[in-house]
Amino acid sequence: MFKDRKELVSQDGASLSRQLICCCGFDCFSVTFGVITGFSGVVIPQFRAEDADMKLTDTQISWLASLPTLAMIATSILGGIFGQSLGRRNAVLIVAPFEVIGFICQAAAPDPTLLLFGRFLAGAAAGLTCAPTAVSIIYFSERSIEEFTNRHTQKT
């Protein structure tokens, strides 16, 4: 496809591999929305099983399923403001550790309180990164398409 390595570098020096890594990194934050919301569908039957390590009441199970979505709704509006004021990259870098901490809390939760806290924290962090990651993916895609496709097409 590309015969020369120079073809993989845009006019401002950004390589295609760097742009792909950057887009995939931002895309990983978009994938977390599915992980957060889909997790409850997988784990709820396990909490209802007879031999479950942690028993949850029906109320706790409903909070387990809805808490991340409620947190995402509350923080997604702030995510756009946060990304605009600090910059998209900085906003994602600041919020990413909180999302990881939320996932760790869920994985290591010995009781329902820490599990619900982890779900809330991961949902809130996902909401804060919603706007910055979506805009960044679109920006990098448009920029890549413009620079790489225009150079490899013949102008008539």
Legacy VTK file of the C-alpha trace (Angstrom):
# vtk DataFile Version 3.0
C-alpha trace
ASCII
DATASET POLYDATA
POINTS 156 float
0.000 0.000 0.000
2.692 2.509 1.004
5.917 1.952 -0.900
7.990 4.480 0.946
8.096 5.230 4.672
7.930 8.939 3.842
4.379 8.394 2.617
3.360 7.459 6.164
4.304 10.862 7.550
1.990 13.838 7.171
3.151 17.327 6.272
3.519 18.395 9.910
5.587 15.287 10.796
2.894 13.174 12.485
3.249 9.538 11.468
0.313 7.318 10.637
1.239 4.899 13.430
1.219 7.712 16.012
-2.182 8.852 14.811
-3.543 5.297 14.972
-2.206 4.808 18.501
-3.739 8.102 19.582
-7.127 7.269 18.047
-7.116 3.768 19.546
-6.231 5.212 22.938
-9.153 7.612 22.814
-11.378 4.861 21.440
-10.612 2.706 24.501
-12.398 5.311 26.588
-15.430 4.989 24.329
-15.375 1.217 24.794
-15.669 1.674 28.548
-19.260 2.876 28.101
-20.188 -0.573 26.822
-18.156 -2.283 29.516
-19.790 -0.233 32.258
-23.354 -0.673 31.039
-22.943 -4.280 29.912
-21.303 -5.407 33.141
-24.572 -5.443 35.064
-26.204 -7.759 32.522
-23.470 -10.330 33.078
-23.009 -10.004 36.820
-26.622 -9.763 38.054
-27.392 -13.461 37.457
-24.199 -14.329 39.330
-25.301 -12.300 42.364
-28.675 -14.072 42.319
-27.132 -17.549 42.223
-27.463 -19.788 45.279
-23.699 -20.147 45.741
-22.847 -16.446 45.263
-19.982 -15.070 47.355
-21.747 -11.747 47.819
-25.516 -11.703 48.206
-27.303 -8.570 47.053
-30.872 -7.523 47.691
-33.161 -6.589 44.810
-32.725 -2.914 45.709
-28.933 -3.214 45.626
-29.106 -5.030 42.297
-31.235 -2.269 40.791
-28.750 0.336 42.030
-25.920 -1.777 40.620
-27.535 -1.657 37.185
-28.605 1.999 37.167
-25.943 3.856 39.157
-23.331 4.163 36.378
-25.909 5.425 33.906
-27.167 8.019 36.378
-23.581 9.127 37.030
-22.891 9.338 33.279
-25.954 11.498 32.713
-24.965 13.854 35.514
-21.339 14.240 34.396
-21.563 14.074 30.592
-22.663 17.710 30.399
-19.734 18.711 32.586
-17.421 16.647 30.387
-17.830 19.026 27.464
-17.101 22.039 29.646
-14.178 20.221 31.273
-12.727 19.227 27.891
-13.141 22.720 26.478
-11.496 24.478 29.425
-8.577 22.088 30.031
-8.195 20.671 26.546
-9.461 17.272 25.407
-6.215 15.414 26.014
-5.678 16.873 29.484
-9.287 16.193 30.462
-8.951 12.526 29.502
-5.585 12.202 31.242
-6.956 13.722 34.457
-10.119 11.590 34.522
-8.598 8.263 33.394
-7.151 7.321 36.821
-10.582 7.749 38.424
-12.069 5.361 35.899
-9.345 2.813 36.653
-9.920 3.241 40.398
-13.641 2.637 39.815
-12.918 -0.609 37.980
-10.496 -1.714 40.715
-13.123 -0.982 43.391
-15.607 -3.135 41.502
-13.154 -5.998 41.051
-11.915 -6.017 44.647
-15.185 -5.156 46.415
-15.667 -7.229 49.569
-19.094 -5.692 50.209
-21.916 -4.043 48.233
-20.982 -0.534 49.373
-17.569 -0.571 47.689
-19.067 -2.262 44.630
-21.667 0.482 44.241
-19.056 3.172 44.862
-16.881 1.666 42.116
-19.841 1.583 39.732
-20.609 5.246 40.482
-16.983 6.342 40.110
-16.520 4.500 36.795
-19.796 5.907 35.479
-18.940 9.452 36.520
-15.490 9.205 34.937
-16.974 7.756 31.745
-19.426 10.639 31.583
-16.629 13.179 31.999
-14.623 11.615 29.159
-17.621 11.216 26.837
-17.397 14.548 25.010
-13.592 14.919 24.915
-13.037 11.433 23.463
-15.805 11.706 20.886
-14.549 15.055 19.640
-10.940 13.836 19.602
-11.770 10.748 17.547
-13.653 12.864 15.011
-10.849 15.446 14.896
-8.099 12.881 14.329
-10.177 10.998 11.762
-10.945 14.126 9.754
-7.370 15.309 9.896
-5.962 11.920 8.891
-8.391 11.514 6.040
-7.633 14.985 4.706
-3.849 14.693 4.815
-3.400 11.087 3.737
-6.073 10.795 1.066
-5.297 14.099 -0.620
-1.630 13.234 -1.021
-2.295 9.825 -2.566
-4.830 10.901 -5.156
-3.949 12.478 -8.454
-5.268 15.930 -9.054
-6.684 16.483 -12.496
LINES 1 157
156 0 1 2 3 4 5 6 7 8 9 10 11 12 13 14 15 16 17 18 19 20 21 22 23 24 25 26 27 28 29 30 31 32 33 34 35 36 37 38 39 40 41 42 43 44 45 46 47 48 49 50 51 52 53 54 55 56 57 58 59 60 61 62 63 64 65 66 67 68 69 70 71 72 73 74 75 76 77 78 79 80 81 82 83 84 85 86 87 88 89 90 91 92 93 94 95 96 97 98 99 100 101 102 103 104 105 106 107 108 109 110 111 112 113 114 115 116 117 118 119 120 121 122 123 124 125 126 127 128 129 130 131 132 133 134 135 136 137 138 139 140 141 142 143 144 145 146 147 148 149 150 151 152 153 154 155
